[in-house]
Amino acid sequence: MSGRQSLTGLGFLSGIAAGMALWSLHLHRSRRELFSTSPVRRLGALGYLGGHPGARSARLLRDYVQWERRPALRRRGERLLRRMNAYLDERGHSCQ
């Protein structure tokens, strides 16, 4: 492999790593944005909560689903809530 190809590959991998790090940071910050006025921020918060199942997240999602007015985001929240409740049920935890 030539030096130019090596640098191109390294640049590509560095770009992927930087993108993943920025997305992770965005999701981490988004966890507080579930009730934001911005639909994009709410979507990011849903993504964060989807990766962090637990009784606290399920209670928060239940409140969010009742609050959300955008049908697409409400459906996403409902799907996450169903999945999270199933996860908690199989582990014997309650989200009440």
Residue pairs with C-beta under 8 A, 6 or more apart in sequence:
1 9
26 44
27 44
27 47
27 48
27 51
28 48
29 44
30 41
30 44
30 45
30 47
30 48
31 45
31 48
31 49
31 52
32 45
33 41
33 42
33 44
33 45
34 42
34 45
34 46
34 49
34 60
34 64
35 42
35 64
35 67
36 42
36 45
39 70
39 73
42 68
42 73
43 73
43 76
46 64
46 73
46 76
46 77
46 80
49 57
49 60
49 61
49 80
49 84
50 80
50 83
50 84
53 83
53 84
53 87
53 88
54 84
54 88
54 93
55 88
55 93
55 94
55 95
57 84
58 81
58 84
58 85
58 88
58 95
59 95
61 77
61 80
61 81
61 84
62 81
62 95
64 77
65 74
65 77
65 78
65 81
68 74
68 77
84 95
85 95
88 94
88 95
